[in-house]
């Protein structure tokens, strides 16, 4: 725990993403939309505020509406006791900014306008393609309603990738291998711009990084993404279904990824960006590495990685994200950890109303609940699931689970879970299908 004593409040829909902060700051609070039963088991449950359980009428589920509610603001002021208030969040939100400005609260994160500019895949491609240090696949930008399928096939081949400007977890990225699929997308998004590029059956690699307030770029080891697996993400051929570390990545490729990350990190610093960011790369079958996507914010794996760094008694990369916006500086240089393990994310193909749930936390491999422990281990599985009454829309997360050690292996393009994780997955899946 660090010596920064001002109150820090994390705003988020997913309570798990906000948990690591309790091990970082002595005066830390988590504001979530809805309470999971497991929260009552945590030693700092009195510092977690869940809004939805106190409402008769639900509000839109985003951090802006969360912060705007009078009950949330009363909680913040009561806990702060007149101190300066610092607000953290998963993703920048304009409404959060407006409220914070009015109340002179400090934000731990970049502005919404900067993040939106950087997260737009089309705008980013136009900004970065001029630099030889950032290798893109050949591509072009089209207005979908005016696109000509035959001309795209002629340039990019029978299968190509189409990306809209914004999206989450691969849900705005489409593999197009037929005129029928292309025309369906045209009808659905006729006025939207899209980036079209060649399709390569390679591997998606990803890392987590931080731009410090001084402009230093901290770079984590690469992981391999679990992408488009029917078992975990049905009907979502380009969706992210988790990630595993490490993946026997060639040292030259890892070094090339570091060089690209370093260049992009310095470019981000020039845009006045600071803090956490993730990069996705495409590793082609011939060994070429291409820049694929930038996530200028906290990533889905930030909490898992922070818990593992804490378990190894190291200062988490996440802490250096906080330090990029706080009037406080870590006394130690960040040290990358050796990480072996993975997270698997299960998404829904159709809207699902969750009625019955299993408690989030640690489970033995033979499915016994071990309590509210979210630190990774090779001896157990960490599970985070949806809450009772939640409506999950197509592509949304139903649950995730993680562990250390060998989580699974690749058989061609298919990711096969290790035996213990496979048994756990099917047990959880059957439970949710029954409900």
N, C-alpha and C positions, 0 to 999 in steps of 0.2 A: 504494500500500500504506500502511496506517495504522500508527500507533505503539503499538497495543495488542499486547503481546508474550506474554500468557498463552496457553496452548494451547487451540484451539477445534477441536472434533470434530463433524463433520456425520454423522448417521446417516440412511441412506436406501436404498431399493431401487433407485432410478434414479440412477446415478452422475452423469448430466448435470446434474441439479438441484443437485448439490452442488459442481460445478466452479467457479463464480464466486468462491467463498471463497478460492481460491488466489491471486487477484489482490487480495484485500482484506486478509488477515492474514498476517504473516510466519511464524506458528506454527500453521498450519492443516492439518487432517487430514480425510480422507474415508473413512468406513467404509461399504462397500457390501455388498450380499448376494453378488453374483457379479461377477467380473472380466470386462470386455469386453476383447478383444485390443488395442483402441486404447489402453488404459491404459498399456501397456508403452511406448508412444511418447511419453507426456507427460513433460515435464522433472521433474515432481514425483511420478513413479510410486511412489517409495519412501515417499511419505506417503499412499498409498491402500492400504487394507486390504480385501481381498475375502474374505469368510468361506466362502461355499459351495464354492469350489474346494478348501478344506482339509477338507471334511466327507465322510464316507462315507455318512451318512444325512442327507437334507435336513431343515431345520427350517422351521416356518411363516414365511412371508415378511412380516414386519412389524418395525418398529424396536425393539419391546419384546423379541422373541425374539433379535434381532440383538445388542442390548446385553447380554442375559442370558448370552450364551455366554462361557465362560472365556477363549477365545482372543481375543475382542474386548476384554474387560476387561484382559487381559495387555498387549495392544497399547497401549491407552490409558495404562495406568500406566507402561509403558516409555517412551513418548514424552513424557509429562508431567513425569517426573523430579522428582516432589514438588511441582510447581506446582499452583495452583488449576486445576480442570478445568471447562471450559464445553462443554455439549452442545447442538448445534443439530439440528433435525429438520424434515421437511416438514410433518408433521401431529402434534399432541400425542397421546401414548400413555400410558396409565395405568401400564403396566409400566415404561416408561422413568422415569416420575416416582418410582415406588417404589424402583427401584435407585439413582437419583440421590440420593434422600433418605437412604438407608442409607449411602451412601458420601460424602455431603457434596459432591456434584458439583453444579454450577450449570446451570440450564436456560435456554437462549435460546429462549423461547417461552412461551405461555400454558399454564395448567393444562388438563389433559384435561377436567375437569368444566366449566370455563368454556367451552372450545371446543365441547364437545358440546351444551351448552345453547344456544349461539349458532348452531350449525350446524343445529339442528333447525328445519326450515322451518315446521313447525306452531307450535312454541313461539315462534319469532321473530315470526311473523305476529300471534300473540296479544299479544306485547309491543309491537310497533311500530304496529299499526293504529290505536291511540288518538291518534297524532300526525298532525296535518294535514300536516306537513312531509314525510311519507313516503307518497307516493301508491301505493296498491295497486289492482289490478283487483278488482272485486267478487268475493267468495269466501265459502266456508263450510267448516267442518271436519266430516267425517263418519267414522264407523267403517265401513270398507269392507264388512264382512259385513252391515251393516244398511242400506246405501245403497239408495235407490230410484232406478233409472235414469230413469223417466219424470218424476219431480219435479225431477231435476237438469237434464234437457233443457228442462223448462218454464222453469227459472230462467236457465240459462246458454246454451241453444241446442243445436243438433244436435251440435256439436263443443265439447268442453270439455277443460280441462287438469286432470290429477289428479297431485298430488305427494305422495309419501311423506315421512316426516320426515327420513330420511337417504338419501344417495346421492352418487355421484361422477360428474362429467362428464355430467350429464343422464340417468344410467341409472335414476334413481328417479322420473323425470318422464314422464308418458304423455299422449299426445293420444288422447282417446276420442271416436270418431265413430259408434259402433254399440253396441247392447245386448250383442252377442256379445263385443266387446272388454271392455266393462265387467264382464260376468259372469266372464270369464277372470281378470281382475284380482281380483275378489271371491274366486274359488276359490283363487288363489295367495296372497293376503294377507288372509284373512278377519278377522283380529283387529287389523289395523293401522289407525291413524288416517291420514287423508289430507286434504289441502287441495284443494278443488275451486274452479276459477276459470274465467272465460270464456276462450275461445281467440280470439286475434287474430293474424292473419297479418302481424305486424310484424317488426321486426328486434331482435335481442339485441345490446345494447352492453355493454361491460365496461371496468372500469378496475382498476388496482392502486394501493394506498394504504398509508400507515403512520400509526399513532397513536404519536407519540413519548412518551417518559416524562414530558415536561412537558405533554402534552395537545395539542400542535400536530398538525394533520391535513395530511399531505402527499399530494397528489392527482395521479395521472398522467393523461395524455391518454386519451381514449376510444378503444377499438378496437371493430370490429364482429366478433362471433363468427360462425364458420362452423358452422352448426347443422343436424344431421339430414340431411346430404348422403349419398345412397345410395352414391355412388362411394367415399366415404371411411369412412362409418359404416353399412354395410348392416344393415338391420333395426332401426336405432336412430333413430327419427324425431325424438327430442328430444335426442340426444347432441351434445356439443361436439366438433367436428372441426377446431378451430383458430381462428385469429383474424387479422385484418389491421388495420394502421394506415396512415395515418389514413383516414377514410372520408368525407371531405367532409361532415362533420356540421355542421349549422347551428349558428352561434355561440350562439343562444338556447337550443338544446337542450343544447349542451355546458355552458353556464352553469347551466342547470337541474340537470344531472347533478352539477355541482360543489356546488351548494347542498344537494342531497339527501345527497351523500357527506359533506359537512361536518357536517350534522346527525347523520347516523348515526355518524360518527367521534367526535363529542363524546358521543353517547349511549354508545358503546362505552367511552370513557374513564371514564365514570361507572360502568360495570360492572367497572372495573379491568382492562380489556383494554388491551394495548399491542402494537405491532408491526404486521406485514403483514396486510392484509385486501383482498379483492376484492369488488366489487359488480357484479351483473348487472342491467341495465335492459331493459325492453321498450319499444321505440319503436313506437307504434301508427301505422297509415297516416294518421291525421288529425293527427299531430305530437305527440300526448300522450305523456309519458314516465312509465312506471310502474316502481317498485321491484320487482325480481323475486326476487333471491337474494343472500345474504351468504355469503362464504367467509372465515371468521375464522382465516386461516392463510396460509402461502405458497400461491401459485397456480401453475398449470401454465405460465404465461408469465413467471414471476419470473426464471428463469435467462436466457431469451432477452433480456428487457428489460435485465438487468444487464450482459450481454455487450455490448449495443449502447451502453449508457451508458459503459462502460469504453472502448469503441472511440472514442467521442467525447470521451474524457478528462474525463469527469464522474464524480462520486461516485454510485454506484448507489443507487436507492431501497432495494435490499436491504441496503445497509450501515446505513441508518437503522433497519431492522428489528433488526439485530444490536445497534445502539447502544441500543435501547429496553430491553435486558436486561443490558447490560454496564456495569461501572464505568468507563465511558469515554464521551467525547462528541466527535462530529465537530467540527472547527474551522470547517467551512464550512456555509453554508445550502444545502440541497438545491435543485438547479436541474433543472427538467423539460427533457428533450431533445425535439427534433423527430424523430419516428420514422416511417419509411415502409418497410413490409415486412410480413412475416407468417409464421406457422407453420401447417402443415397436419398434422393428426394422423389416422392411419389405424387403425381399430379392427376387430376381428374379430367376425363374427356367431356363429360357433361355436367351441368349444374347439379351439385349434391347438397342436400340438407342433412347435416350431421345431427343425429339424435342421441347416440350413445357413444361414449369415448372411453379410452384407456388413459390412465394418468401418465403425464410426461415425466421423464426421469430415467433412472438406470434400471436395466433388466438383466437378469442372468441369461445365459444362452438357452436355458430350459424354461424361459418365460416367467420367472418369478420376479416380482417387483421389488427393487432394492432401495427405493426412496428417491428423494429429490437431489440427486447427484448428477451434474452435467459435465463433469470432467471426463475427457476421453480415456478409455482403458482398453487393453487387449483382453481383459478378463470379463468384460460385460459390454452391453450395447446401450447407448444413450438414445432415447426416443423422445421426439417432440411431435405431438399430434394436434389435430384440430380440436376446438372446444365444442361442447354441447350447444346446439342451436345455431351453429355457424352455417352460413350459406357460402359454398365454394363454387365459384364460376369456372367455366371451362378453361383449363390450363393452370388453375390455381393449385396450391399445395395442400394435399390431404395430410401427409405426415412426412417426417424425415427420420432417419436413424443413422448412427455413426458408431465407429469403433476404431481402435488402433490395430496395428498388425495388418495382415493380409485380408482385405475385405472381399476380394474377388480377383478374377483374372479375365483377360480378353480371349475370346475364341473367335478369331476373325473379327467381324464387326460387332459381335454380340458380347456384352459384358455379363459374365457368369459369376454370381455371388458365391463366396465360400460357403461351405456346408452349414455352419452354425448361423451365419447371417441369412442364408436362404431359408432355413427353417423358421427363423424369427420373422422374416418378411412375410412368408405365407400365413403364419399365425395371425399377424397383425392385419393382413389384407382380408382374410376370411372374417375377422371380427367386424371390420368396417363394411364389408359387403352384406353382412347379416343385418346391419343397422341401416 
